[in-house]
Amino acid sequence: MSIEKPVTNLAADPLNTDLADYETQTLTSPDDSVEFSAGVDHYLNGDWHQDRWKTFRLRFGIYEQRQPGEHMMRIKTPGGRLGLDQARAIARANLDYAGGDIHITTRQGVQLYFIPLTNLASLIAGLNRGGVSTREASGNTFRAITACPKAGFCGAEHLDAAETAGQLTRAWLRHPLTQHMPRKFKTTVSGCAQNCGLNPIDDLGFTAVEQGGRKGFRVSVGGGLGNVPRQAIEVFDFVEHDDLPAVQEAVARVHVVHSTRENKNRSRIKFLVQRFGAEEFVRLVREQFEHIQGLERRAWSQQGWADREQSGSQNEAGTLRLLGAFDQPDGRSAVGIEVPLGWIASEQLEGIADLAEAQGGTELRLTRDQNIVAVGLIPGGEQDFIDGARNLGLDASGRAHALENLVSCPGTYTCAIGITDSHALAESLLDAEPEFAGLPGLKLRISGCHNACGHHHIADIGLHGVAKKIGGKPAPHYQVHLGGSADDHGIAGPFVPARRAKETVRLLLQAIRDGKGADESVRAWAERLGSEGIEAILAPVLKAPETDGEAVRLRLDVSDDALFVPPATSSGECAAGAVVAEHLTDLARVARQDVVRAERAGYAEQAQVHVTEALSFPAQRLLVLTGGNEAQPVKGLVADVRTQWPHNAELLQALDDAVAAHLAVLAGAQASGALAALKTWADQADTEVERILSAIPNFLAGAAQ
């Protein structure tokens, strides 16, 4: 059945405050810093236990570092776009409240480090005043949305993918449906079929296409790297531009309903694809999408579309070289700045913003290989910009060298779950750059563990940190990966001690230079040699230590003088269970919103279903906290709540009123007439939850959501 799309957006109803979630969102909001500051107070006053504080701060982009008492903060920059004033705001806030350099990530974001707890609220407020947001930059939400790094100035793109990334970011920002999903969700947008946004490796990918004269997007879902890398599958071969928020919602709802919350390490959407199989998963998403198309939602504006031929301005997907000066299609210029391993001092970032402004630049663009591109410069001033960057200690000349495409995550330098110090290894490579003279400048990617923040799966030469034994004692190692790309993950190779990893890279680059055919890919070369051939190349680094002294040395990480100790856990904070079941409060609010959306669309039976959900979710949350059976029909939930709270008159009265409203709807009454009673019931349930948590703040510590 064809469903006509609504022509109006869901408007806020003063009698239904739940619908305020559908008002148009801005990236920053004064309410964010107020909310965060209140959360800090709750934690410092002892109202919130550690696990509750963790789930809260993660939604504001904040992680604990490996160093006790220090925090890392992630900044959300949709599509890698960073305004010049935003760059200055980040630089200034970092100087005022943090204790390290600024780090550009492989998701076109920014991270700040060594932040004391007492500085977090002031840092967020300072960033917000500068138009910079950390909201939902981490946590089990829709994370920062990436795009092709040339978005907006590529001669081959159909539309500005970075602008689309910004729209998609705002489409679900702060919405209760996406605040406590079973697991995080990474999204990317590519402006043409070259997929330079690296769509195949993300949970959700949108690729601009033209089909039969129509302009829209191909949609892929279920990609991911990490310990179990998977390629995304196609879910839609074509949707229109204004369908994109409905696609987001459809995938999010399938995720919320079907993904496990018990085992966060198996909760990414790729595991749902694996569990159902591609055909059934696609059916589930399309079924949700067809229903959602008939519902009102947040405002969405159309973008301009460029009819351009594929101009050959792009190379292999994901390997765009954006270093040095180059021309933009609009007649302006851009200059790519090499930022070694993505680390840049506050003064350098502020200086780059000033240089760009002096040359008429419009913004900075962060790339997934951890560099910066100054965009929109007036032609003729490129050399002045390059000279100015050199005075800041940065190279914008575009010189080619073997290590120009080296990317690394911080590893144990800051990360609590890192196994090896990937940052120190990458620095040791850069320090030894003369040793690599004359070798090919391939994609080199290093991760400090299997979680693949350094993208080792999609590198010509990738390394990821693991713990292996030497002489029966734990020692830091790297596993080699060869010939990877976004479309075909690399071939897993041997394990080498961390202290021999630099020599491993040199041996492989030499062998590729001397043995790979001119038209042969690194993957084809590696497949031709096979495991025995690769091991023969690496024989000098694979050999056992010849002396006890060498064995002890190989138990040290790069640039470390302490014996290696594997991390206590390999799970990041976002993979840990939340213990206060806040997702059920969110889902109760979503259910009340859905009552109105379904009723306005004429879906009376579906509105009744949502009334039942709005009654059930608060009861489920109460029973989760007290160890009751939350996985039962609504009649049993209601009975158990009455049994366990016989003396809470306000709670039981709210429950009785909600049950009466629910029964009236089932008997044919208008579904929206139940909303007031359902909201009062949810509020009373949350009040009781708060009473329980404040009375015994740590009684659920360690429990799974």
HELIX and SHEET records of a PDB file:
HELIX    1   1 THR A   17  TYR A   22  5                                   6    
HELIX    2   2 PRO A   30  LEU A   44  1                                  15    
HELIX    3   3 GLN A   50  LEU A   58  1                                   9    
HELIX    4   4 PRO A   78  GLY A   80  5                                   3    
HELIX    5   5 LEU A   84  TYR A   97  1                                  14    
HELIX    6   6 LEU A  117  ASN A  119  5                                   3    
HELIX    7   7 LEU A  120  ARG A  129  1                                  10    
HELIX    8   8 ALA A  161  TRP A  172  1                                  12    
HELIX    9   9 PRO A  176  THR A  178  5                                   3    
HELIX   10  10 ASN A  199  ILE A  201  5                                   3    
HELIX   11  11 HIS A  241  ASP A  243  5                                   3    
HELIX   12  12 LEU A  244  HIS A  258  1                                  15    
HELIX   13  13 LYS A  264  ARG A  266  5                                   3    
HELIX   14  14 ILE A  269  PHE A  276  1                                   8    
HELIX   15  15 ALA A  278  ILE A  292  1                                  15    
HELIX   16  16 PRO A  340  GLY A  342  5                                   3    
HELIX   17  17 SER A  346  ALA A  358  1                                  13    
HELIX   18  18 GLU A  382  ASN A  391  1                                  10    
HELIX   19  19 GLY A  411  TYR A  413  5                                   3    
HELIX   20  20 SER A  422  ASP A  431  1                                  10    
HELIX   21  21 GLU A  433  PHE A  436  5                                   4    
HELIX   22  22 HIS A  456  ILE A  458  5                                   3    
HELIX   23  23 ALA A  498  ARG A  500  5                                   3    
HELIX   24  24 ALA A  501  GLY A  515  1                                  15    
HELIX   25  25 VAL A  522  ILE A  537  1                                  16    
HELIX   26  26 ALA A  539  LEU A  542  1                                   4    
HELIX   27  27 ASP A  548  ARG A  553  1                                   6    
HELIX   28  28 GLU A  573  ALA A  575  5                                   3    
HELIX   29  29 GLU A  582  ALA A  601  1                                  20    
HELIX   30  30 ALA A  604  THR A  626  1                                  23    
HELIX   31  31 VAL A  634  GLN A  644  1                                  11    
HELIX   32  32 ALA A  649  LEU A  666  1                                  18    
HELIX   33  33 ALA A  671  ALA A  674  5                                   4    
HELIX   34  34 LEU A  675  ALA A  695  1                                  21    
SHEET    1   A 5 ILE A  62  GLU A  64  0                                        
SHEET    2   A 5 GLU A  70  ILE A  75 -1                                        
SHEET    3   A 5 VAL A 110  PRO A 116 -1                                        
SHEET    4   A 5 ILE A 102  ILE A 104 -1                                        
SHEET    5   A 5 TRP A 343  ILE A 344 -1                                        
SHEET    1   B 5 ARG A  81  GLY A  83  0                                        
SHEET    2   B 5 GLU A 363  LEU A 366 -1                                        
SHEET    3   B 5 ILE A 372  LEU A 377 -1                                        
SHEET    4   B 5 SER A 333  ILE A 337 -1                                        
SHEET    5   B 5 GLY A 324  ASP A 327 -1                                        
SHEET    1   C 5 PHE A 142  ALA A 147  0                                        
SHEET    2   C 5 PHE A 185  SER A 190  1                                        
SHEET    3   C 5 LEU A 204  GLN A 211  1                                        
SHEET    4   C 5 ARG A 214  VAL A 221 -1                                        
SHEET    5   C 5 ILE A 233  GLU A 240 -1                                        
SHEET    1   D 5 LEU A 406  SER A 408  0                                        
SHEET    2   D 5 LEU A 444  SER A 447  1                                        
SHEET    3   D 5 ILE A 461  ILE A 470  1                                        
SHEET    4   D 5 LYS A 473  LEU A 482 -1                                        
SHEET    5   D 5 ILE A 491  PRO A 497 -1                                        
END                                                                             
